């Protein structure tokens, strides 16, 4: 085997180990639980203060003048 094949094999192994490690981390920390919630939270009203940008007030850039 030449050096190029060895380098490609090592890089492929490192990428595979990294991917598997990130997948295990995501599963253990609950990143894949309830994947449907964000789209409903985005469509919800402004009464939900969890995250999201608030509209600008009058007098601020992007706000309405009254």
PDB file of N, CA, C and O in Angstrom:
ATOM      1  N   UNK A   1       0.852  -1.197   0.000  1.00  0.00           N
ATOM      2  CA  UNK A   1       0.000   0.000   0.000  1.00  0.00           C
ATOM      3  C   UNK A   1       0.883   1.240   0.000  1.00  0.00           C
ATOM      4  O   UNK A   1       1.894   1.298   0.700  1.00  0.00           O
ATOM      5  N   UNK A   2       0.497   2.207  -0.775  1.00  0.00           N
ATOM      6  CA  UNK A   2       1.264   3.448  -0.805  1.00  0.00           C
ATOM      7  C   UNK A   2       0.750   4.425   0.250  1.00  0.00           C
ATOM      8  O   UNK A   2      -0.234   4.154   0.939  1.00  0.00           O
ATOM      9  N   UNK A   3       1.429   5.564   0.363  1.00  0.00           N
ATOM     10  CA  UNK A   3       1.105   6.529   1.416  1.00  0.00           C
ATOM     11  C   UNK A   3      -0.287   7.153   1.215  1.00  0.00           C
ATOM     12  O   UNK A   3      -0.977   7.447   2.191  1.00  0.00           O
ATOM     13  N   UNK A   4      -0.696   7.355  -0.033  1.00  0.00           N
ATOM     14  CA  UNK A   4      -1.998   7.948  -0.305  1.00  0.00           C
ATOM     15  C   UNK A   4      -3.136   7.081   0.181  1.00  0.00           C
ATOM     16  O   UNK A   4      -4.103   7.582   0.755  1.00  0.00           O
ATOM     17  N   UNK A   5      -3.029   5.777  -0.044  1.00  0.00           N
ATOM     18  CA  UNK A   5      -4.070   4.859   0.398  1.00  0.00           C
ATOM     19  C   UNK A   5      -4.148   4.805   1.917  1.00  0.00           C
ATOM     20  O   UNK A   5      -5.236   4.745   2.489  1.00  0.00           O
ATOM     21  N   UNK A   6      -3.009   4.827   2.556  1.00  0.00           N
ATOM     22  CA  UNK A   6      -2.973   4.807   4.023  1.00  0.00           C
ATOM     23  C   UNK A   6      -3.593   6.090   4.576  1.00  0.00           C
ATOM     24  O   UNK A   6      -4.369   6.047   5.530  1.00  0.00           O
ATOM     25  N   UNK A   7      -3.250   7.235   3.972  1.00  0.00           N
ATOM     26  CA  UNK A   7      -3.794   8.513   4.439  1.00  0.00           C
ATOM     27  C   UNK A   7      -5.311   8.553   4.269  1.00  0.00           C
ATOM     28  O   UNK A   7      -6.027   8.995   5.168  1.00  0.00           O
ATOM     29  N   UNK A   8      -5.802   8.090   3.114  1.00  0.00           N
ATOM     30  CA  UNK A   8      -7.242   8.065   2.897  1.00  0.00           C
ATOM     31  C   UNK A   8      -7.945   7.131   3.875  1.00  0.00           C
ATOM     32  O   UNK A   8      -9.035   7.447   4.352  1.00  0.00           O
ATOM     33  N   UNK A   9      -7.344   5.998   4.176  1.00  0.00           N
ATOM     34  CA  UNK A   9      -7.933   5.058   5.120  1.00  0.00           C
ATOM     35  C   UNK A   9      -8.004   5.662   6.524  1.00  0.00           C
ATOM     36  O   UNK A   9      -9.009   5.523   7.219  1.00  0.00           O
ATOM     37  N   UNK A  10      -6.927   6.333   6.928  1.00  0.00           N
ATOM     38  CA  UNK A  10      -6.894   6.955   8.253  1.00  0.00           C
ATOM     39  C   UNK A  10      -7.926   8.081   8.332  1.00  0.00           C
ATOM     40  O   UNK A  10      -8.646   8.185   9.325  1.00  0.00           O
ATOM     41  N   UNK A  11      -8.007   8.925   7.301  1.00  0.00           N
ATOM     42  CA  UNK A  11      -8.969  10.022   7.308  1.00  0.00           C
ATOM     43  C   UNK A  11     -10.412   9.513   7.312  1.00  0.00           C
ATOM     44  O   UNK A  11     -11.274  10.073   7.990  1.00  0.00           O
ATOM     45  N   UNK A  12     -10.664   8.456   6.556  1.00  0.00           N
ATOM     46  CA  UNK A  12     -11.998   7.864   6.545  1.00  0.00           C
ATOM     47  C   UNK A  12     -12.360   7.312   7.919  1.00  0.00           C
ATOM     48  O   UNK A  12     -13.486   7.481   8.385  1.00  0.00           O
ATOM     49  N   UNK A  13     -11.412   6.659   8.558  1.00  0.00           N
ATOM     50  CA  UNK A  13     -11.647   6.134   9.905  1.00  0.00           C
ATOM     51  C   UNK A  13     -11.924   7.237  10.905  1.00  0.00           C
ATOM     52  O   UNK A  13     -12.816   7.103  11.743  1.00  0.00           O
ATOM     53  N   UNK A  14     -11.165   8.339  10.831  1.00  0.00           N
ATOM     54  CA  UNK A  14     -11.380   9.460  11.744  1.00  0.00           C
ATOM     55  C   UNK A  14     -12.748  10.102  11.519  1.00  0.00           C
ATOM     56  O   UNK A  14     -13.439  10.444  12.479  1.00  0.00           O
ATOM     57  N   UNK A  15     -13.136  10.266  10.265  1.00  0.00           N
ATOM     58  CA  UNK A  15     -14.461  10.830   9.983  1.00  0.00           C
ATOM     59  C   UNK A  15     -15.572   9.910  10.472  1.00  0.00           C
ATOM     60  O   UNK A  15     -16.576  10.381  11.006  1.00  0.00           O
ATOM     61  N   UNK A  16     -15.404   8.627  10.298  1.00  0.00           N
ATOM     62  CA  UNK A  16     -16.409   7.669  10.754  1.00  0.00           C
ATOM     63  C   UNK A  16     -16.538   7.694  12.277  1.00  0.00           C
ATOM     64  O   UNK A  16     -17.647   7.696  12.812  1.00  0.00           O
ATOM     65  N   UNK A  17     -15.414   7.711  12.962  1.00  0.00           N
ATOM     66  CA  UNK A  17     -15.437   7.762  14.428  1.00  0.00           C
ATOM     67  C   UNK A  17     -16.071   9.063  14.905  1.00  0.00           C
ATOM     68  O   UNK A  17     -16.843   9.060  15.863  1.00  0.00           O
ATOM     69  N   UNK A  18     -15.748  10.191  14.236  1.00  0.00           N
ATOM     70  CA  UNK A  18     -16.343  11.473  14.607  1.00  0.00           C
ATOM     71  C   UNK A  18     -17.847  11.459  14.401  1.00  0.00           C
ATOM     72  O   UNK A  18     -18.595  11.919  15.263  1.00  0.00           O
ATOM     73  N   UNK A  19     -18.299  10.935  13.265  1.00  0.00           N
ATOM     74  CA  UNK A  19     -19.734  10.882  12.983  1.00  0.00           C
ATOM     75  C   UNK A  19     -20.455  10.028  14.016  1.00  0.00           C
ATOM     76  O   UNK A  19     -21.495  10.430  14.537  1.00  0.00           O
ATOM     77  N   UNK A  20     -19.918   8.870  14.310  1.00  0.00           N
ATOM     78  CA  UNK A  20     -20.559   7.986  15.284  1.00  0.00           C
ATOM     79  C   UNK A  20     -20.577   8.642  16.667  1.00  0.00           C
ATOM     80  O   UNK A  20     -21.566   8.537  17.393  1.00  0.00           O
ATOM     81  N   UNK A  21     -19.485   9.316  17.028  1.00  0.00           N
ATOM     82  CA  UNK A  21     -19.437  10.010  18.314  1.00  0.00           C
ATOM     83  C   UNK A  21     -20.479  11.115  18.412  1.00  0.00           C
ATOM     84  O   UNK A  21     -21.146  11.253  19.438  1.00  0.00           O
ATOM     85  N   UNK A  22     -20.624  11.908  17.342  1.00  0.00           N
ATOM     86  CA  UNK A  22     -21.634  12.968  17.353  1.00  0.00           C
ATOM     87  C   UNK A  22     -23.050  12.395  17.356  1.00  0.00           C
ATOM     88  O   UNK A  22     -23.941  12.962  17.989  1.00  0.00           O
ATOM     89  N   UNK A  23     -23.265  11.300  16.670  1.00  0.00           N
ATOM     90  CA  UNK A  23     -24.575  10.657  16.671  1.00  0.00           C
ATOM     91  C   UNK A  23     -24.931  10.152  18.066  1.00  0.00           C
ATOM     92  O   UNK A  23     -26.057  10.341  18.525  1.00  0.00           O
ATOM     93  N   UNK A  24     -23.989   9.517  18.734  1.00  0.00           N
ATOM     94  CA  UNK A  24     -24.228   9.014  20.091  1.00  0.00           C
ATOM     95  C   UNK A  24     -24.477  10.182  21.041  1.00  0.00           C
ATOM     96  O   UNK A  24     -25.363  10.112  21.892  1.00  0.00           O
ATOM     97  N   UNK A  25     -23.695  11.261  20.898  1.00  0.00           N
ATOM     98  CA  UNK A  25     -23.890  12.441  21.743  1.00  0.00           C
ATOM     99  C   UNK A  25     -25.291  13.021  21.532  1.00  0.00           C
ATOM    100  O   UNK A  25     -25.967  13.366  22.501  1.00  0.00           O
ATOM    101  N   UNK A  26     -25.730  13.129  20.282  1.00  0.00           N
ATOM    102  CA  UNK A  26     -27.051  13.671  19.994  1.00  0.00           C
ATOM    103  C   UNK A  26     -28.164  12.827  20.573  1.00  0.00           C
ATOM    104  O   UNK A  26     -29.144  13.356  21.096  1.00  0.00           O
ATOM    105  N   UNK A  27     -28.018  11.526  20.485  1.00  0.00           N
ATOM    106  CA  UNK A  27     -29.048  10.633  21.025  1.00  0.00           C
ATOM    107  C   UNK A  27     -29.080  10.711  22.548  1.00  0.00           C
ATOM    108  O   UNK A  27     -30.157  10.750  23.143  1.00  0.00           O
ATOM    109  N   UNK A  28     -27.917  10.733  23.179  1.00  0.00           N
ATOM    110  CA  UNK A  28     -27.872  10.756  24.647  1.00  0.00           C
ATOM    111  C   UNK A  28     -28.362  12.071  25.234  1.00  0.00           C
ATOM    112  O   UNK A  28     -28.913  12.079  26.335  1.00  0.00           O
ATOM    113  N   UNK A  29     -28.176  13.188  24.525  1.00  0.00           N
ATOM    114  CA  UNK A  29     -28.605  14.486  25.057  1.00  0.00           C
ATOM    115  C   UNK A  29     -30.016  14.851  24.635  1.00  0.00           C
ATOM    116  O   UNK A  29     -30.501  15.927  24.984  1.00  0.00           O
ATOM    117  N   UNK A  30     -30.689  13.977  23.888  1.00  0.00           N
ATOM    118  CA  UNK A  30     -32.081  14.205  23.540  1.00  0.00           C
ATOM    119  C   UNK A  30     -32.291  15.126  22.356  1.00  0.00           C
ATOM    120  O   UNK A  30     -33.364  15.714  22.226  1.00  0.00           O
ATOM    121  N   UNK A  31     -31.299  15.270  21.487  1.00  0.00           N
ATOM    122  CA  UNK A  31     -31.428  16.157  20.339  1.00  0.00           C
ATOM    123  C   UNK A  31     -32.473  15.671  19.336  1.00  0.00           C
ATOM    124  O   UNK A  31     -32.998  16.472  18.563  1.00  0.00           O
ATOM    125  N   UNK A  32     -32.781  14.381  19.335  1.00  0.00           N
ATOM    126  CA  UNK A  32     -33.702  13.821  18.366  1.00  0.00           C
ATOM    127  C   UNK A  32     -35.083  13.522  18.948  1.00  0.00           C
ATOM    128  O   UNK A  32     -35.913  12.902  18.283  1.00  0.00           O
ATOM    129  N   UNK A  33     -35.332  13.955  20.175  1.00  0.00           N
ATOM    130  CA  UNK A  33     -36.644  13.754  20.777  1.00  0.00           C
ATOM    131  C   UNK A  33     -37.579  14.854  20.317  1.00  0.00           C
ATOM    132  O   UNK A  33     -37.197  16.023  20.270  1.00  0.00           O
ATOM    133  N   UNK A  34     -38.785  14.487  19.984  1.00  0.00           N
ATOM    134  CA  UNK A  34     -39.833  15.421  19.591  1.00  0.00           C
ATOM    135  C   UNK A  34     -39.369  16.371  18.490  1.00  0.00           C
ATOM    136  O   UNK A  34     -39.360  17.588  18.674  1.00  0.00           O
ATOM    137  N   UNK A  35     -38.987  15.814  17.358  1.00  0.00           N
ATOM    138  CA  UNK A  35     -38.481  16.617  16.249  1.00  0.00           C
ATOM    139  C   UNK A  35     -39.592  17.419  15.578  1.00  0.00           C
ATOM    140  O   UNK A  35     -39.295  18.297  14.769  1.00  0.00           O
ATOM    141  N   UNK A  36     -40.858  17.151  15.884  1.00  0.00           N
ATOM    142  CA  UNK A  36     -41.977  17.872  15.295  1.00  0.00           C
ATOM    143  C   UNK A  36     -42.277  19.183  16.029  1.00  0.00           C
ATOM    144  O   UNK A  36     -42.947  20.052  15.471  1.00  0.00           O
ATOM    145  N   UNK A  37     -41.802  19.341  17.252  1.00  0.00           N
ATOM    146  CA  UNK A  37     -42.158  20.503  18.066  1.00  0.00           C
ATOM    147  C   UNK A  37     -41.716  21.840  17.479  1.00  0.00           C
ATOM    148  O   UNK A  37     -42.513  22.778  17.506  1.00  0.00           O
ATOM    149  N   UNK A  38     -40.496  21.995  16.948  1.00  0.00           N
ATOM    150  CA  UNK A  38     -40.078  23.323  16.491  1.00  0.00           C
ATOM    151  C   UNK A  38     -40.979  23.940  15.428  1.00  0.00           C
ATOM    152  O   UNK A  38     -41.190  25.153  15.441  1.00  0.00           O
ATOM    153  N   UNK A  39     -41.516  23.138  14.508  1.00  0.00           N
ATOM    154  CA  UNK A  39     -42.364  23.741  13.479  1.00  0.00           C
ATOM    155  C   UNK A  39     -43.668  24.250  14.063  1.00  0.00           C
ATOM    156  O   UNK A  39     -44.202  25.248  13.578  1.00  0.00           O
ATOM    157  N   UNK A  40     -44.197  23.599  15.089  1.00  0.00           N
ATOM    158  CA  UNK A  40     -45.417  24.079  15.713  1.00  0.00           C
ATOM    159  C   UNK A  40     -45.132  25.275  16.617  1.00  0.00           C
ATOM    160  O   UNK A  40     -45.965  26.174  16.730  1.00  0.00           O
ATOM    161  N   UNK A  41     -43.982  25.298  17.253  1.00  0.00           N
ATOM    162  CA  UNK A  41     -43.603  26.429  18.097  1.00  0.00           C
ATOM    163  C   UNK A  41     -43.405  27.673  17.238  1.00  0.00           C
ATOM    164  O   UNK A  41     -43.741  28.779  17.660  1.00  0.00           O
ATOM    165  N   UNK A  42     -42.855  27.497  16.023  1.00  0.00           N
ATOM    166  CA  UNK A  42     -42.643  28.610  15.122  1.00  0.00           C
ATOM    167  C   UNK A  42     -43.975  29.209  14.673  1.00  0.00           C
ATOM    168  O   UNK A  42     -44.090  30.425  14.517  1.00  0.00           O
ATOM    169  N   UNK A  43     -44.980  28.355  14.466  1.00  0.00           N
ATOM    170  CA  UNK A  43     -46.275  28.827  13.987  1.00  0.00           C
ATOM    171  C   UNK A  43     -47.176  29.332  15.102  1.00  0.00           C
ATOM    172  O   UNK A  43     -48.226  29.914  14.835  1.00  0.00           O
ATOM    173  N   UNK A  44     -46.775  29.114  16.345  1.00  0.00           N
ATOM    174  CA  UNK A  44     -47.597  29.529  17.475  1.00  0.00           C
ATOM    175  C   UNK A  44     -47.652  31.035  17.620  1.00  0.00           C
ATOM    176  O   UNK A  44     -46.909  31.763  16.963  1.00  0.00           O
ATOM    177  N   UNK A  45     -48.529  31.489  18.478  1.00  0.00           N
ATOM    178  CA  UNK A  45     -48.707  32.917  18.702  1.00  0.00           C
ATOM    179  C   UNK A  45     -47.556  33.522  19.488  1.00  0.00           C
ATOM    180  O   UNK A  45     -46.611  32.830  19.866  1.00  0.00           O
ATOM    181  N   UNK A  46     -47.651  34.832  19.731  1.00  0.00           N
ATOM    182  CA  UNK A  46     -46.613  35.543  20.477  1.00  0.00           C
ATOM    183  C   UNK A  46     -46.758  35.371  21.980  1.00  0.00           C
ATOM    184  O   UNK A  46     -45.940  35.899  22.734  1.00  0.00           O
ATOM    185  N   UNK A  47     -47.780  34.646  22.441  1.00  0.00           N
ATOM    186  CA  UNK A  47     -47.967  34.450  23.865  1.00  0.00           C
ATOM    187  C   UNK A  47     -46.929  33.502  24.442  1.00  0.00           C
ATOM    188  O   UNK A  47     -46.811  33.393  25.663  1.00  0.00           O
ATOM    189  N   UNK A  48     -46.181  32.819  23.601  1.00  0.00           N
ATOM    190  CA  UNK A  48     -45.138  31.896  24.040  1.00  0.00           C
ATOM    191  C   UNK A  48     -43.810  32.643  24.060  1.00  0.00           C
ATOM    192  O   UNK A  48     -43.299  33.021  23.006  1.00  0.00           O
ATOM    193  N   UNK A  49     -43.247  32.859  25.245  1.00  0.00           N
ATOM    194  CA  UNK A  49     -42.010  33.627  25.369  1.00  0.00           C
ATOM    195  C   UNK A  49     -40.753  32.791  25.191  1.00  0.00           C
ATOM    196  O   UNK A  49     -39.653  33.288  25.434  1.00  0.00           O
ATOM    197  N   UNK A  50     -40.881  31.547  24.777  1.00  0.00           N
ATOM    198  CA  UNK A  50     -39.702  30.702  24.613  1.00  0.00           C
ATOM    199  C   UNK A  50     -39.040  30.997  23.276  1.00  0.00           C
ATOM    200  O   UNK A  50     -39.563  30.627  22.225  1.00  0.00           O
ATOM    201  N   UNK A  51     -37.882  31.665  23.313  1.00  0.00           N
ATOM    202  CA  UNK A  51     -37.109  31.895  22.099  1.00  0.00           C
ATOM    203  C   UNK A  51     -37.833  32.780  21.108  1.00  0.00           C
ATOM    204  O   UNK A  51     -38.891  33.340  21.394  1.00  0.00           O
ATOM    205  N   UNK A  52     -37.238  32.890  19.940  1.00  0.00           N
ATOM    206  CA  UNK A  52     -37.843  33.681  18.880  1.00  0.00           C
ATOM    207  C   UNK A  52     -37.531  35.147  19.031  1.00  0.00           C
ATOM    208  O   UNK A  52     -37.242  35.623  20.129  1.00  0.00           O
ATOM    209  N   UNK A  53     -37.590  35.861  17.929  1.00  0.00           N
ATOM    210  CA  UNK A  53     -37.310  37.292  17.935  1.00  0.00           C
ATOM    211  C   UNK A  53     -38.587  38.062  18.240  1.00  0.00           C
ATOM    212  O   UNK A  53     -39.676  37.672  17.819  1.00  0.00           O
ATOM    213  N   UNK A  54     -38.444  39.136  18.962  1.00  0.00           N
ATOM    214  CA  UNK A  54     -39.585  39.979  19.280  1.00  0.00           C
ATOM    215  C   UNK A  54     -39.649  41.100  18.251  1.00  0.00           C
ATOM    216  O   UNK A  54     -38.610  41.541  17.761  1.00  0.00           O
ATOM    217  N   UNK A  55     -40.838  41.566  17.918  1.00  0.00           N
ATOM    218  CA  UNK A  55     -40.958  42.635  16.929  1.00  0.00           C
ATOM    219  C   UNK A  55     -40.368  43.935  17.469  1.00  0.00           C
ATOM    220  O   UNK A  55     -40.440  44.191  18.671  1.00  0.00           O
ATOM    221  N   UNK A  56     -39.782  44.761  16.592  1.00  0.00           N
ATOM    222  CA  UNK A  56     -39.197  46.019  17.062  1.00  0.00           C
ATOM    223  C   UNK A  56     -40.282  46.996  17.501  1.00  0.00           C
ATOM    224  O   UNK A  56     -41.396  46.976  16.979  1.00  0.00           O
ATOM    225  N   UNK A  57     -39.945  47.850  18.462  1.00  0.00           N
ATOM    226  CA  UNK A  57     -40.881  48.847  18.972  1.00  0.00           C
ATOM    227  C   UNK A  57     -40.819  50.101  18.095  1.00  0.00           C
ATOM    228  O   UNK A  57     -39.879  50.290  17.323  1.00  0.00           O
ATOM    229  N   UNK A  58     -41.821  50.934  18.228  1.00  0.00           N
ATOM    230  CA  UNK A  58     -41.857  52.187  17.481  1.00  0.00           C
ATOM    231  C   UNK A  58     -40.636  53.029  17.850  1.00  0.00           C
ATOM    232  O   UNK A  58     -40.238  53.089  19.013  1.00  0.00           O
ATOM    233  N   UNK A  59     -40.050  53.672  16.849  1.00  0.00           N
ATOM    234  CA  UNK A  59     -38.876  54.495  17.089  1.00  0.00           C
ATOM    235  C   UNK A  59     -37.573  53.741  16.892  1.00  0.00           C
ATOM    236  O   UNK A  59     -36.515  54.366  16.821  1.00  0.00           O
ATOM    237  N   UNK A  60     -37.614  52.433  16.802  1.00  0.00           N
ATOM    238  CA  UNK A  60     -36.435  51.634  16.539  1.00  0.00           C
ATOM    239  C   UNK A  60     -36.386  51.293  15.067  1.00  0.00           C
ATOM    240  O   UNK A  60     -37.429  51.292  14.414  1.00  0.00           O
ATOM    241  N   UNK A  61     -35.234  51.006  14.522  1.00  0.00           N
ATOM    242  CA  UNK A  61     -35.154  50.629  13.113  1.00  0.00           C
ATOM    243  C   UNK A  61     -36.050  49.417  12.845  1.00  0.00           C
ATOM    244  O   UNK A  61     -35.961  48.399  13.531  1.00  0.00           O
ATOM    245  N   UNK A  62     -36.911  49.548  11.837  1.00  0.00           N
ATOM    246  CA  UNK A  62     -37.830  48.469  11.498  1.00  0.00           C
ATOM    247  C   UNK A  62     -39.169  48.562  12.212  1.00  0.00           C
ATOM    248  O   UNK A  62     -40.086  47.804  11.899  1.00  0.00           O
ATOM    249  N   UNK A  63     -39.297  49.474  13.161  1.00  0.00           N
ATOM    250  CA  UNK A  63     -40.542  49.622  13.906  1.00  0.00           C
ATOM    251  C   UNK A  63     -41.455  50.623  13.223  1.00  0.00           C
ATOM    252  O   UNK A  63     -41.012  51.408  12.384  1.00  0.00           O
ATOM    253  N   UNK A  64     -42.725  50.592  13.582  1.00  0.00           N
ATOM    254  CA  UNK A  64     -43.697  51.498  12.992  1.00  0.00           C
ATOM    255  C   UNK A  64     -43.710  52.801  13.758  1.00  0.00           C
ATOM    256  O   UNK A  64     -43.587  52.823  14.983  1.00  0.00           O
ATOM    257  N   UNK A  65     -43.857  53.873  13.032  1.00  0.00           N
ATOM    258  CA  UNK A  65     -43.992  55.183  13.661  1.00  0.00           C
ATOM    259  C   UNK A  65     -45.465  55.439  13.917  1.00  0.00           C
ATOM    260  O   UNK A  65     -46.293  55.190  13.041  1.00  0.00           O
ATOM    261  N   UNK A  66     -45.812  55.930  15.101  1.00  0.00           N
ATOM    262  CA  UNK A  66     -47.204  56.196  15.442  1.00  0.00           C
ATOM    263  C   UNK A  66     -47.414  57.673  15.670  1.00  0.00           C
ATOM    264  O   UNK A  66     -48.530  58.098  15.970  1.00  0.00           O
TER     265      UNK A  66
END
